[in-house]
């Protein structure tokens, strides 16, 4: 009996668990009454999500002054909570922020920090959990659902209660934190949660409809913290990709804001921040035409093209000298932005006539280890095709693609064929590559060449015969569809056909020179079997 009397009852265990949970909740943050609990099918208890949101309610502003929340249980990084959030800003130091305090205040600050540390850790842990949960559509929608009437509130400096509306509760909590916090970690977590919410249609609409929230988000672009800026750019990019992108564009259209975006883009040394800032530009270009109309012209006037050229130059130097894998996505997003710009009327001329851009992308085509940057190489091929369509004579002045005699540069020609294996699912990229190849094969004047020079081009073509065959045969059904769709406009695949005819002409000329060439030269660089096979392939696709 004595043993049974000492064993706690079920009710006592539950009461103890409740007390342990309530230990971290401030007295002015009451628990939700039973009638407010949700009956929603989800992998996470809705009441748990609500309790997490309640724990993010900001404390009195005077209690968070000069407080810097440090990392706790935020070890999982996907599109959610950040592991490297405490990295220093690479672009600027703020001399106005100082950690110096007078000796008379030291003891009181220590006591205050000790009192707040537990609450800060709870805030950050709950914030990171919500950051992760917001990546899931069901959980994200739960966070912005309209709740039953509730008693949530925030204590202001005079201890009066600021009531929160029952709809968009999490957004109002995040907005309140952004308005009062002095901690970059709190700001990062708030932006990170909203960045994940913005990935889903319903929560994104609630963000747009929350009064003043977009303006506060845009204001975060003027922070000097890398991780906060990354999350702000990510959130704004999602907004520009949504159905109400015009409202986001209108919030960004002011000159001082666009200038700040370009300044961060050009001056930061952090690869992730470059990727996110250029990604915001790409979101503008891939959004609705009205967004392009609102933002693109002002950006071009502020020097967007020059910024992108400088970024591309820097990333190409890094690729050539250092080959840092974390920088590969940066190179890719810069090239995608340039490729998008070169087909837009208001800026195509400025981009396509820029010799430095053309020189840099041609260098990328000649880069030997294409597997590491395959996506960037495909984008470079598209960019070159677009540039040559607008400015056909540009190649004549670029030594990277033509020899002094005006013939195509052999490494460049080989590099174009090397990209084909990475374009298996992209018919547009394949057509673009054939377009560029055709333009340069036309410059091969086989009737005027010496046998030694012609042999080098034959060697390149034969060494890539498998690539040519794979592209033509593996995608013959796509070609049929393409030809059917283009037949109505009278435009068959002229570039591919022209390229194959030029290959045929070069090989035929080489065959005609057999008798005048040394035997060893012919056996080393081109067998009759390979030549005949490649000729058959070309004939089969030019009939």
SVG drawing of the C-alpha trace seen along z (x, -y; Angstrom):
<svg xmlns="http://www.w3.org/2000/svg" viewBox="-16 -57 69 59">
<polyline fill="none" stroke="black" stroke-width="0.4" points="0.0,0.0 2.8,-2.4 4.3,-1.9 1.0,-2.7 0.4,-5.7 3.8,-7.2 3.0,-6.6 1.6,-9.8 -1.9,-9.6 -2.6,-10.3 -4.1,-13.6 -1.0,-14.6 1.3,-13.7 -0.8,-15.7 -0.9,-18.7 2.9,-18.5 3.4,-18.4 1.1,-21.4 3.1,-23.3 6.3,-22.5 4.9,-23.8 3.5,-27.0 6.8,-27.8 8.1,-29.5 4.9,-31.4 4.7,-35.0 1.7,-35.8 0.3,-38.3 0.2,-35.6 -2.8,-33.5 -3.3,-30.0 -6.0,-29.5 -9.4,-28.4 -10.6,-24.9 -13.2,-26.2 -10.4,-27.7 -8.6,-24.5 -8.6,-23.3 -10.1,-20.2 -7.9,-20.1 -6.2,-17.1 -2.5,-17.8 0.7,-16.0 1.2,-18.6 -1.4,-19.4 -2.9,-22.8 -3.0,-23.9 0.8,-23.3 1.3,-25.7 -0.9,-28.3 1.2,-27.9 4.4,-28.4 2.9,-31.6 1.9,-32.8 5.4,-32.4 6.7,-34.7 4.7,-37.6 7.3,-40.4 8.1,-41.6 8.3,-45.2 10.5,-47.1 12.7,-48.4 13.5,-44.8 15.0,-44.0 17.2,-47.1 20.7,-46.1 19.8,-42.4 21.3,-40.0 19.7,-36.6 22.2,-33.8 21.6,-30.5 20.1,-27.6 18.3,-24.6 18.3,-25.6 20.3,-22.9 18.1,-22.0 18.6,-24.1 16.6,-23.5 14.6,-26.4 13.9,-27.0 15.9,-27.8 19.4,-28.9 22.6,-27.4 24.9,-30.2 22.8,-33.0 25.5,-34.6 27.9,-35.3 29.1,-38.8 28.0,-41.1 30.6,-41.2 29.6,-44.5 29.7,-47.1 30.5,-47.7 28.1,-49.9 30.2,-52.2 27.1,-53.4 26.6,-50.1 28.9,-49.7 29.1,-47.2 30.8,-49.6 29.1,-50.2 29.9,-52.1 31.1,-50.2 28.2,-51.5 25.7,-49.8 27.6,-46.5 26.0,-44.6 22.5,-45.7 23.0,-44.6 24.3,-41.2 21.3,-40.7 18.9,-41.8 20.6,-39.5 20.5,-36.6 16.8,-37.1 16.1,-37.4 18.4,-34.6 15.9,-31.8 13.1,-33.7 15.3,-34.5 16.2,-30.9 12.6,-29.9 11.7,-32.6 14.4,-31.5 13.6,-27.8 9.9,-28.4 10.7,-30.7 12.9,-28.1 10.2,-25.4 7.7,-27.7 10.2,-28.5 10.5,-24.8 6.7,-24.2 5.9,-27.1 7.6,-25.1 4.6,-22.8 1.5,-24.1 -1.0,-22.7 0.9,-24.1 1.5,-27.4 -2.2,-27.8 -3.0,-26.9 -0.9,-29.8 -3.0,-32.4 -6.4,-30.9 -9.1,-33.0 -9.3,-32.0 -12.2,-32.1 -12.4,-35.2 -9.4,-35.1 -7.6,-37.0 -4.2,-37.4 -2.4,-40.7 0.9,-42.5 1.9,-44.7 3.0,-48.1 5.4,-50.3 2.5,-51.7 1.2,-48.2 -1.9,-48.7 -3.0,-45.8 -2.6,-46.1 -5.2,-43.7 -4.3,-41.6 -7.0,-40.8 -7.9,-37.2 -7.1,-36.8 -3.5,-36.5 -2.4,-36.2 1.1,-34.9 1.7,-37.8 0.7,-40.4 3.1,-38.8 5.9,-38.8 5.2,-42.4 5.1,-43.4 8.5,-41.8 10.0,-43.5 8.7,-46.9 10.3,-46.6 13.3,-44.2 16.9,-45.3 18.1,-41.7 19.2,-40.8 18.6,-37.1 14.9,-37.9 14.6,-39.8 16.1,-36.9 13.7,-34.4 10.7,-36.6 11.7,-37.1 12.5,-33.4 9.1,-32.4 7.4,-34.8 9.7,-33.7 8.4,-30.1 4.8,-31.3 5.2,-33.2 5.9,-30.0 2.3,-29.0 -0.6,-30.8 -3.0,-31.3 -0.5,-32.6 1.1,-34.9 -2.3,-36.5 -2.6,-37.1 0.8,-38.7 -0.2,-41.1 -3.5,-41.9 -1.8,-42.7 -1.8,-46.4 1.7,-47.9 3.5,-44.5 5.0,-44.8 6.4,-48.2 8.1,-46.9 9.6,-44.0 11.0,-46.3 12.5,-48.4 14.6,-45.4 16.7,-45.8 18.5,-48.6 19.8,-46.3 23.5,-45.5 23.2,-41.9 23.9,-39.2 21.4,-36.6 18.6,-39.2 19.2,-40.5 19.2,-37.0 15.8,-36.2 14.4,-39.6 15.5,-39.0 14.0,-35.5 10.7,-36.8 10.5,-39.6 11.3,-37.2 8.4,-35.0 6.1,-38.0 7.1,-39.0 6.3,-35.5 2.8,-35.5 -0.6,-36.6 -0.4,-40.0 3.1,-40.8 2.1,-44.4 1.8,-45.4 5.3,-44.1 6.7,-45.9 5.0,-49.2 6.6,-48.9 10.1,-48.4 9.8,-51.0 11.4,-54.0 14.9,-55.0 16.5,-54.7 15.2,-51.2 16.4,-50.1 19.7,-51.8 20.1,-49.8 19.4,-46.5 22.0,-47.2 24.5,-48.4 24.1,-45.2 24.3,-43.1 27.6,-44.7 29.3,-45.2 28.7,-42.1 31.3,-39.3 28.9,-36.7 28.0,-34.2 24.6,-33.5 23.7,-37.1 24.8,-37.7 22.6,-34.7 19.6,-36.0 19.9,-39.6 20.4,-38.6 17.6,-36.1 15.3,-39.0 16.2,-40.7 15.4,-37.4 12.0,-37.3 11.3,-40.7 12.2,-39.6 10.2,-36.4 7.1,-38.1 4.2,-39.8 4.9,-42.4 3.6,-45.1 6.3,-44.3 8.9,-44.6 7.5,-47.9 7.5,-49.3 11.0,-48.2 13.2,-47.4 13.7,-50.8 14.6,-52.5 17.1,-49.7 18.7,-50.1 19.1,-53.8 20.7,-53.1 23.4,-50.9 22.0,-47.4 23.9,-46.2 27.2,-47.4 26.6,-45.7 25.9,-42.4 29.0,-42.7 31.1,-43.3 29.5,-40.3 30.0,-38.0 33.7,-39.1 34.3,-38.4 32.6,-35.0 34.4,-33.9 37.7,-34.8 36.7,-32.7 35.8,-29.8 39.0,-29.9 41.3,-30.4 39.6,-28.9 36.7,-26.6 34.7,-27.0 31.5,-24.9 29.4,-27.2 29.9,-29.9 28.5,-27.9 24.9,-28.8 25.9,-32.4 27.4,-32.2 24.2,-30.4 21.8,-33.0 23.8,-35.9 23.8,-34.2 20.1,-33.6 19.4,-37.2 21.5,-38.3 19.8,-35.8 16.4,-37.1 17.5,-40.7 18.8,-40.2 15.3,-39.3 13.6,-42.4 13.3,-45.3 14.2,-48.1 17.6,-46.6 18.4,-44.0 20.6,-46.4 22.7,-47.4 23.2,-43.7 23.8,-42.2 26.2,-44.9 28.4,-44.5 31.7,-42.9 32.7,-42.0 29.6,-39.9 30.2,-38.1 33.9,-37.5 33.1,-36.1 30.4,-33.7 32.6,-32.5 35.3,-31.8 32.8,-29.7 32.0,-27.7 35.7,-26.9 35.9,-25.9 37.2,-22.3 35.3,-20.9 31.8,-21.5 30.2,-18.9 30.7,-21.2 28.9,-24.1 26.8,-22.4 23.7,-24.5 25.7,-27.7 27.2,-26.4 23.7,-25.7 22.6,-29.2 25.7,-30.6 24.9,-28.9 21.4,-30.4 22.9,-33.8 25.4,-33.6 22.6,-32.6 20.5,-35.6 23.4,-38.0 24.4,-36.8 20.7,-37.1 20.7,-40.8 24.3,-41.7 25.6,-39.1 28.9,-40.9 29.9,-41.0 31.9,-37.8 34.2,-39.3 35.9,-41.5 36.2,-38.8 39.5,-36.9 38.1,-34.2 35.9,-32.8 37.8,-33.5 41.4,-32.9 43.4,-35.7 42.4,-34.3 38.7,-34.6 38.1,-30.9 36.2,-29.5 38.3,-29.0 38.7,-25.2 38.3,-25.0 35.2,-27.2 33.7,-25.0 34.5,-21.9 33.1,-23.5 29.7,-24.1 29.5,-20.4 30.4,-19.4 27.3,-21.1 24.8,-18.9 24.8,-16.1 23.5,-18.6 20.6,-19.7 18.7,-16.4 15.5,-17.8 15.8,-21.3 14.9,-21.5 15.3,-25.3 18.9,-25.0 19.7,-22.4 18.3,-24.6 20.3,-27.6 23.5,-25.5 22.9,-24.4 22.2,-28.1 25.6,-29.2 27.4,-26.2 25.9,-27.0 27.0,-30.6 30.6,-29.6 30.8,-26.6 29.8,-29.0 33.1,-30.8 35.1,-27.6 36.2,-28.2 37.3,-24.7 38.1,-25.4 40.7,-28.0 42.3,-26.1 45.4,-24.2 45.1,-20.5 46.6,-20.8 44.1,-23.5 41.2,-21.6 42.3,-18.4 41.9,-20.1 38.2,-20.8 37.6,-17.3 39.2,-16.0 36.9,-18.0 33.8,-16.9 34.7,-13.2 35.6,-13.3 32.1,-14.7 30.3,-12.4 28.7,-10.4 27.4,-13.6 26.0,-14.7 24.4,-11.3 22.9,-11.1 21.4,-14.5 19.8,-13.9 18.5,-10.4 17.5,-10.7 15.4,-13.7 14.0,-12.8 10.4,-12.8 10.9,-16.3 12.3,-17.4 9.2,-16.1 6.9,-18.0 9.2,-21.1 9.1,-20.8 5.3,-20.4 4.8,-23.5 7.3,-25.5 6.0,-24.4 2.9,-26.7 5.2,-29.7 7.5,-28.6 10.4,-28.2 11.8,-24.7 14.9,-24.0 17.1,-26.0 20.0,-26.4 20.4,-22.6 20.0,-21.8 22.6,-24.5 25.0,-23.2 24.7,-19.6 25.2,-20.7 28.3,-22.6 29.6,-19.5 28.9,-17.5 30.7,-20.0 33.8,-20.0 34.0,-16.2 33.5,-15.9 36.3,-18.4 38.5,-16.3 37.7,-13.2 38.7,-15.0 42.1,-15.8 42.9,-12.2 45.3,-11.6 47.3,-14.8 47.7,-14.2 50.2,-11.9 49.0,-8.5 49.9,-8.8 47.9,-12.0 44.8,-10.4 45.0,-7.3 45.7,-9.2 42.9,-11.8 40.1,-10.4 39.2,-6.9 37.0,-6.2 34.5,-4.4 33.9,-7.4 33.7,-9.8 31.2,-7.7 29.0,-7.2 28.9,-10.9 28.1,-11.7 25.3,-9.3 23.9,-10.8 24.1,-14.3 22.4,-13.2 19.6,-11.5 18.7,-14.7 19.0,-17.1 16.8,-15.4"/>
</svg>
